[in-house]
Amino acid sequence: MKALVVGGGGREHAIAAALSESGSDVYSVMKNHNPGIARLSKQYRLAPETDIQKVVGTAVQWGIDLAVIGPETPLEAGLVDALDDEGIGCVGPTKAAARLETSKSFTRALMRKHQVPGNIGFAAFSSFPEARRYVQDTDRELVVKPIGLTGGKGVKVMGEHLKTKKETIEYLEEIFSKNIGGGGVVLEERAIGEELTLMAFCDGRNVIPMPMVQDHKRAYEGDVGPNTGGMGSYSMEDHLMPFATPADREASLDIMRRIVKAMGSEGFPYRGIMYGQFMLTSEGPKVIEFNARFGDPEAMNVLSIISSSFTDICSGIASGRLTENRVSFEKKATVCKYVVPAGYGTEPQAGKEVRVDEKAVASEGAKLYYAMVNEENGKIVTTTSRAVGVVGIADDLDSAEKACERALEHVQGEAIYVRHDIGRPEVVRKRVEHMMQVRKR
């Protein structure tokens, strides 16, 4: 199987590793020179992932059988449609189906039309004066979301990121004046609870879940600081969250199944990875958003413990013949912590060297994935985004967190930062206690 990986981040390194370990010959197209992906690849090409003509031409030239699309931007640009036209199977939705992520107003309207549970009150606006009036007239706390893609950094919450209505209106003005996420906005009711991620493999009909994961968006320890693309994440050995029940998981999965059914009935079947971000509330799971691909860093958690053939799963997705008996994961806990350039989230320092002892990392019971770095003259240097993901793996969460910390000692640099509290008992306990309080309401 000749498998093409599109993208050059930590998520794509994890995808490439899982494909390689399950027997695929890996090829890749990425905008940065990721040394981990390059090393796994029979051939690789440096090119923008949204250059559809170049990516498709490369896939045809190399005789690719199957493509796995990592980031969201080539999905929005229609890469899957173009690869389909060449007879190349894809793990990733078409441009129309990717609207599940690329248009937040589309998703909310779809859920409303098909009466999918887990929706929350929302209103979409295409002009600043209308959005401003809505904020001025409401007495509820809102979540402000640019309608289109913002790299996971555009969402701001009243009462958390936005302290007053004045700040909220100023952010709305910025969205429209700077055309952030396409210049439209969705204003949603704020849901109170604990966030969790449930990802699933989808072949257009079947929806097969992966272990639950919890991401940490805020830059600094204690859940403070600016939102980022994700500083790290953890998963439990029972594949639930410590604050979630099997019933919560089944309710979340039911929402995803109904979404896939609704997409099919609308004429754009969903094939690929579905990422459900949920807020677990006193009324059950509510949908925060859907993504049309693996989460980053969450992909590193789940793909580090996949025990079935990832190549086989990808083939099942692309052919529309995925079955549940093809999917299995080890009963292991994982903790992923990202090494990022100093200043990440505000003013990241690019061009700084990162030194990695890969053998020492592996000896600590951890896996390492290179992210948005470049390899220049034999040295690994930072860009303005995340640099290296380190995943500790063990029989329980505490041991996995300790393995991750031991492995991080073998990643060195003068201008790097790690959020060390991810997966630690005091942080997890705080979230469990918060969820207990929420359920009592």
PLY file of the C-alpha trace (Angstrom):
ply
format ascii 1.0
element vertex 441
property float x
property float y
property float z
element edge 440
property int vertex1
property int vertex2
end_header
0.00 0.00 0.00
1.42 3.36 -1.06
0.01 5.83 1.47
0.36 9.61 1.15
0.40 11.71 4.33
-0.48 15.37 3.77
0.81 17.75 6.46
3.95 18.30 8.50
2.95 18.53 12.15
2.93 16.26 15.18
-0.45 14.83 14.18
0.93 13.91 10.76
4.09 12.37 12.25
1.82 10.15 14.37
-0.24 9.25 11.28
2.89 8.43 9.27
4.27 6.28 12.11
1.02 4.33 12.47
0.84 3.73 8.71
4.45 2.62 8.56
4.07 0.29 11.55
1.06 -1.37 9.87
2.89 -2.10 6.63
2.29 0.91 4.38
4.96 2.50 2.24
4.72 6.12 3.39
5.01 9.13 1.08
4.45 12.69 2.21
3.79 16.27 1.16
4.39 18.96 3.79
5.15 22.68 3.89
7.95 22.30 6.48
10.77 19.78 6.66
9.57 17.57 9.53
12.51 15.20 10.20
10.33 12.44 11.67
7.99 12.31 8.69
10.86 12.64 6.21
12.67 9.69 7.80
9.58 7.47 7.53
8.90 8.44 3.92
10.01 6.61 0.79
9.76 10.03 -0.87
8.65 13.43 0.36
8.00 16.81 -1.21
8.02 20.24 0.40
5.00 22.19 -0.83
2.01 24.07 0.58
-0.64 21.53 1.56
-3.30 23.77 -0.03
-1.59 23.72 -3.45
-4.11 21.24 -4.78
-2.57 20.91 -8.23
0.89 20.16 -6.85
-0.33 17.70 -4.18
-2.54 15.79 -6.63
0.12 15.82 -9.34
2.63 14.43 -6.85
0.22 11.70 -5.75
-0.38 10.66 -9.35
3.34 10.73 -10.14
4.13 8.47 -7.18
1.27 6.05 -7.88
-0.38 6.65 -4.49
-3.13 4.20 -3.46
-4.47 6.05 -0.42
-4.13 9.57 1.01
-4.56 10.58 4.66
-5.18 14.31 5.04
-3.90 15.76 8.32
-4.78 19.49 8.50
-8.11 21.17 7.91
-7.00 23.77 5.34
-6.50 21.34 2.40
-9.90 19.81 3.20
-11.48 23.25 2.88
-9.58 23.78 -0.36
-11.08 20.62 -1.88
-8.08 18.29 -1.89
-10.18 15.16 -1.30
-12.47 16.02 -4.24
-9.45 16.40 -6.52
-7.83 13.15 -5.34
-11.16 11.33 -5.77
-11.25 12.53 -9.38
-7.93 10.72 -9.91
-9.22 7.51 -8.33
-7.12 7.89 -5.17
-8.91 6.80 -1.98
-8.90 9.29 0.89
-9.16 9.43 4.65
-10.78 12.82 4.86
-14.11 14.36 3.85
-14.94 16.19 0.64
-15.10 19.98 0.67
-18.87 19.85 1.14
-18.66 17.39 4.04
-15.74 19.25 5.65
-18.13 22.14 6.30
-18.79 20.28 9.53
-15.59 22.03 10.66
-15.08 24.87 8.20
-18.50 26.47 8.79
-19.76 26.58 12.37
-23.10 28.02 11.25
-23.55 25.07 8.85
-23.06 22.58 11.69
-25.45 24.28 14.08
-28.11 24.57 11.37
-27.65 20.90 10.40
-28.12 19.82 14.02
-31.22 21.98 14.35
-32.76 20.72 11.10
-32.22 17.04 11.93
-32.97 17.45 15.66
-29.60 16.07 16.68
-29.29 16.19 20.49
-26.51 18.16 22.13
-27.08 21.39 20.22
-27.02 24.69 22.08
-28.67 28.05 21.43
-26.89 30.07 18.76
-27.23 32.92 16.30
-25.09 33.56 13.20
-24.25 37.03 11.91
-22.63 38.36 8.74
-22.42 42.01 9.85
-20.88 43.74 12.85
-23.87 46.00 13.72
-26.25 43.01 13.97
-23.82 41.02 16.13
-23.17 44.04 18.35
-26.90 44.59 18.86
-27.35 40.93 19.85
-24.63 41.19 22.51
-26.00 44.47 23.83
-29.52 43.05 24.15
-28.69 39.73 25.84
-28.24 39.10 29.55
-26.53 35.71 29.00
-22.85 34.85 28.73
-21.92 33.95 25.17
-19.16 32.15 23.29
-17.83 34.12 20.31
-16.75 31.97 17.36
-15.56 33.17 13.96
-17.55 31.13 11.43
-14.52 29.76 9.52
-11.10 28.32 10.35
-8.83 30.07 12.84
-6.32 27.33 13.69
-8.01 26.61 17.01
-7.29 30.10 18.37
-10.37 32.16 17.46
-12.92 31.13 20.11
-13.36 33.48 23.07
-15.71 33.06 26.02
-17.52 35.84 27.91
-16.63 35.66 31.58
-13.34 33.95 30.79
-11.44 35.55 27.90
-13.83 38.49 27.54
-14.57 40.09 30.92
-17.13 42.70 29.83
-19.62 43.38 27.05
-17.29 46.16 25.89
-14.45 43.65 25.41
-16.83 41.30 23.61
-17.96 44.01 21.20
-14.34 45.03 20.58
-13.51 41.42 19.66
-16.52 41.27 17.33
-15.29 44.43 15.63
-11.85 42.85 15.22
-13.34 39.70 13.64
-15.25 41.69 11.03
-12.58 44.35 10.34
-9.75 41.81 9.99
-11.89 39.16 8.28
-10.95 36.57 10.93
-12.37 33.17 9.98
-14.02 34.68 6.91
-15.51 37.68 8.71
-18.73 36.10 10.01
-19.49 35.07 13.56
-21.57 32.60 15.54
-22.66 33.62 19.04
-23.51 30.63 21.23
-24.86 30.16 24.71
-22.07 29.34 27.12
-22.21 25.72 28.29
-20.87 24.95 31.78
-19.09 21.69 32.50
-15.94 19.79 31.51
-14.67 19.54 27.96
-13.68 16.24 26.38
-12.79 14.97 22.94
-14.23 11.87 21.33
-12.83 11.05 17.89
-14.17 8.37 15.56
-13.40 6.62 12.29
-16.23 7.11 9.76
-16.79 5.36 6.42
-19.96 7.22 5.44
-22.24 4.95 7.51
-20.33 3.35 10.37
-18.94 5.42 13.25
-16.32 3.62 15.36
-14.97 5.49 18.39
-11.45 5.98 19.69
-10.48 6.51 23.36
-11.68 9.76 24.94
-9.03 12.47 25.34
-8.90 15.82 27.12
-6.93 18.64 25.50
-5.49 21.69 27.30
-5.76 24.85 25.20
-4.52 27.51 27.61
-0.84 28.30 27.32
0.19 28.28 30.97
-0.11 26.01 33.99
-3.31 26.36 35.97
-5.37 26.86 32.78
-4.46 30.52 32.35
-3.02 32.51 29.47
-3.97 32.76 25.81
-5.65 30.00 23.84
-3.30 27.90 21.72
-3.60 25.05 19.25
-3.21 22.72 22.26
-0.44 22.37 24.86
-1.04 18.68 25.54
-3.63 16.04 26.36
-4.23 12.83 28.29
-6.27 9.65 27.98
-7.16 6.95 30.51
-6.52 3.20 30.46
-10.30 2.51 30.38
-10.66 4.88 27.37
-13.08 7.12 29.33
-12.37 10.38 31.16
-12.06 10.30 34.98
-15.16 12.55 35.16
-17.18 10.76 32.45
-19.33 7.62 32.58
-19.96 4.95 29.93
-23.39 6.56 29.47
-21.74 9.91 28.72
-19.57 8.22 26.11
-22.54 6.49 24.51
-24.53 9.75 24.41
-21.62 11.54 22.72
-21.22 8.70 20.23
-24.95 8.76 19.50
-24.68 12.44 18.57
-21.84 11.64 16.16
-23.78 8.78 14.59
-26.77 11.08 14.05
-24.51 13.69 12.45
-23.14 11.12 9.99
-26.68 9.98 9.17
-27.78 13.60 8.66
-24.79 14.31 6.41
-25.63 11.29 4.26
-29.27 12.29 3.94
-28.19 15.77 2.82
-26.13 14.29 0.00
-22.57 14.64 1.29
-21.59 11.39 3.05
-18.89 11.79 5.68
-15.76 9.66 5.30
-12.68 10.26 7.37
-11.91 11.17 10.96
-14.61 12.93 12.96
-13.49 14.90 15.99
-16.25 15.69 18.46
-15.48 18.29 21.10
-18.10 18.09 23.82
-18.91 19.95 27.00
-20.16 17.47 29.57
-22.93 19.38 31.39
-25.58 18.58 34.00
-27.86 17.75 31.05
-25.34 15.46 29.34
-22.90 16.18 26.49
-23.33 19.38 24.48
-21.52 19.95 21.18
-18.81 22.61 21.31
-17.66 21.90 17.76
-16.76 19.22 15.27
-13.47 18.95 13.42
-13.09 17.08 10.16
-9.76 15.44 10.99
-7.65 14.12 13.86
-7.08 16.54 16.70
-3.58 17.76 17.39
-2.31 16.74 19.97
-5.08 14.13 20.52
-3.96 12.09 17.50
-0.69 11.38 19.29
-2.51 9.94 22.31
-4.73 7.52 20.40
-2.35 6.51 17.60
0.37 5.73 20.14
-1.79 2.92 21.56
-3.60 1.64 18.46
-3.28 -2.15 18.42
-5.00 -2.97 15.13
-3.72 -2.17 11.64
-4.08 1.54 10.94
-3.52 0.82 7.25
-6.46 -1.60 7.33
-8.65 1.00 9.07
-7.76 3.66 6.52
-8.54 1.29 3.65
-11.92 0.54 5.23
-12.73 4.24 5.54
-11.78 4.99 1.94
-13.70 2.01 0.54
-16.77 2.55 2.73
-16.37 -0.91 4.29
-15.11 -0.26 7.82
-16.19 -2.71 10.51
-15.84 -2.50 14.27
-13.74 -5.66 14.54
-10.99 -3.89 12.57
-10.45 -1.30 15.33
-8.75 -1.88 18.69
-6.59 0.03 21.17
-4.35 -1.04 24.04
-5.75 -0.59 27.54
-3.09 1.99 28.34
-3.11 5.55 29.68
-1.28 8.29 27.77
-0.04 11.79 28.57
1.12 14.07 25.77
2.98 17.31 26.49
4.08 19.66 23.76
7.47 21.32 23.68
6.77 24.76 22.20
8.92 27.79 21.35
9.20 30.33 24.14
6.46 32.91 23.76
4.08 30.51 22.02
0.56 31.93 22.14
1.77 35.54 21.98
5.20 36.13 20.40
6.86 32.75 19.70
10.60 32.67 19.08
11.35 30.98 15.76
14.69 29.69 14.47
15.89 28.33 17.83
17.58 24.91 17.97
15.91 21.96 19.69
18.12 18.98 20.62
16.48 15.57 20.94
17.86 12.24 22.15
15.32 9.93 20.52
16.74 6.67 21.92
16.67 8.04 25.46
13.05 9.15 25.02
12.07 5.64 23.89
13.90 4.08 26.84
11.64 6.04 29.23
8.47 4.38 27.93
7.50 7.30 25.72
7.07 8.18 22.07
8.23 11.36 20.37
6.64 13.15 17.43
8.16 16.10 15.64
5.71 18.89 14.90
6.10 22.25 13.12
9.88 22.32 13.11
12.35 22.51 10.27
15.53 20.51 9.79
18.27 22.83 8.59
21.89 21.71 8.09
21.34 18.73 10.36
19.79 20.83 13.14
16.16 20.93 14.25
14.89 24.49 14.66
11.61 25.96 15.86
9.02 27.77 13.76
6.32 29.94 15.34
4.21 26.87 16.19
4.58 23.77 18.36
7.88 21.89 18.11
7.84 18.37 19.61
5.14 16.20 21.18
6.19 13.69 23.84
3.74 10.92 24.82
4.18 8.88 28.00
2.44 5.48 27.90
1.74 3.22 30.89
-0.87 1.09 32.66
-2.25 4.07 34.60
-2.35 7.86 34.25
0.12 8.67 37.02
2.75 6.34 35.55
2.15 7.70 32.04
2.62 11.28 33.28
5.86 10.36 35.02
7.13 8.59 31.86
6.35 11.71 29.85
8.27 13.91 32.30
11.29 11.60 32.27
11.30 11.66 28.47
11.04 15.45 28.36
14.43 15.64 30.06
15.90 14.38 26.78
14.50 17.33 24.77
16.68 20.39 25.24
16.78 23.94 23.91
17.48 27.51 24.97
14.08 28.94 24.06
11.46 26.26 24.69
8.55 25.85 27.09
6.42 22.95 28.37
3.16 23.06 30.32
4.12 20.47 32.94
0.83 20.23 34.85
-1.02 18.27 32.14
-2.08 14.84 33.42
-0.96 15.48 37.00
-3.18 14.23 39.85
-4.01 17.67 41.24
-5.19 18.94 37.83
-7.27 15.84 37.11
-8.75 15.88 40.63
-9.80 19.50 40.18
-11.69 18.61 37.01
-13.38 15.62 38.61
-14.52 17.78 41.53
-15.78 20.45 39.13
-17.83 17.86 37.24
-19.31 16.58 40.50
-20.48 20.11 41.30
-21.92 20.53 37.80
-23.93 17.31 38.06
-25.49 18.48 41.33
-26.95 21.60 39.70
0 1
1 2
2 3
3 4
4 5
5 6
6 7
7 8
8 9
9 10
10 11
11 12
12 13
13 14
14 15
15 16
16 17
17 18
18 19
19 20
20 21
21 22
22 23
23 24
24 25
25 26
26 27
27 28
28 29
29 30
30 31
31 32
32 33
33 34
34 35
35 36
36 37
37 38
38 39
39 40
40 41
41 42
42 43
43 44
44 45
45 46
46 47
47 48
48 49
49 50
50 51
51 52
52 53
53 54
54 55
55 56
56 57
57 58
58 59
59 60
60 61
61 62
62 63
63 64
64 65
65 66
66 67
67 68
68 69
69 70
70 71
71 72
72 73
73 74
74 75
75 76
76 77
77 78
78 79
79 80
80 81
81 82
82 83
83 84
84 85
85 86
86 87
87 88
88 89
89 90
90 91
91 92
92 93
93 94
94 95
95 96
96 97
97 98
98 99
99 100
100 101
101 102
102 103
103 104
104 105
105 106
106 107
107 108
108 109
109 110
110 111
111 112
112 113
113 114
114 115
115 116
116 117
117 118
118 119
119 120
120 121
121 122
122 123
123 124
124 125
125 126
126 127
127 128
128 129
129 130
130 131
131 132
132 133
133 134
134 135
135 136
136 137
137 138
138 139
139 140
140 141
141 142
142 143
143 144
144 145
145 146
146 147
147 148
148 149
149 150
150 151
151 152
152 153
153 154
154 155
155 156
156 157
157 158
158 159
159 160
160 161
161 162
162 163
163 164
164 165
165 166
166 167
167 168
168 169
169 170
170 171
171 172
172 173
173 174
174 175
175 176
176 177
177 178
178 179
179 180
180 181
181 182
182 183
183 184
184 185
185 186
186 187
187 188
188 189
189 190
190 191
191 192
192 193
193 194
194 195
195 196
196 197
197 198
198 199
199 200
200 201
201 202
202 203
203 204
204 205
205 206
206 207
207 208
208 209
209 210
210 211
211 212
212 213
213 214
214 215
215 216
216 217
217 218
218 219
219 220
220 221
221 222
222 223
223 224
224 225
225 226
226 227
227 228
228 229
229 230
230 231
231 232
232 233
233 234
234 235
235 236
236 237
237 238
238 239
239 240
240 241
241 242
242 243
243 244
244 245
245 246
246 247
247 248
248 249
249 250
250 251
251 252
252 253
253 254
254 255
255 256
256 257
257 258
258 259
259 260
260 261
261 262
262 263
263 264
264 265
265 266
266 267
267 268
268 269
269 270
270 271
271 272
272 273
273 274
274 275
275 276
276 277
277 278
278 279
279 280
280 281
281 282
282 283
283 284
284 285
285 286
286 287
287 288
288 289
289 290
290 291
291 292
292 293
293 294
294 295
295 296
296 297
297 298
298 299
299 300
300 301
301 302
302 303
303 304
304 305
305 306
306 307
307 308
308 309
309 310
310 311
311 312
312 313
313 314
314 315
315 316
316 317
317 318
318 319
319 320
320 321
321 322
322 323
323 324
324 325
325 326
326 327
327 328
328 329
329 330
330 331
331 332
332 333
333 334
334 335
335 336
336 337
337 338
338 339
339 340
340 341
341 342
342 343
343 344
344 345
345 346
346 347
347 348
348 349
349 350
350 351
351 352
352 353
353 354
354 355
355 356
356 357
357 358
358 359
359 360
360 361
361 362
362 363
363 364
364 365
365 366
366 367
367 368
368 369
369 370
370 371
371 372
372 373
373 374
374 375
375 376
376 377
377 378
378 379
379 380
380 381
381 382
382 383
383 384
384 385
385 386
386 387
387 388
388 389
389 390
390 391
391 392
392 393
393 394
394 395
395 396
396 397
397 398
398 399
399 400
400 401
401 402
402 403
403 404
404 405
405 406
406 407
407 408
408 409
409 410
410 411
411 412
412 413
413 414
414 415
415 416
416 417
417 418
418 419
419 420
420 421
421 422
422 423
423 424
424 425
425 426
426 427
427 428
428 429
429 430
430 431
431 432
432 433
433 434
434 435
435 436
436 437
437 438
438 439
439 440
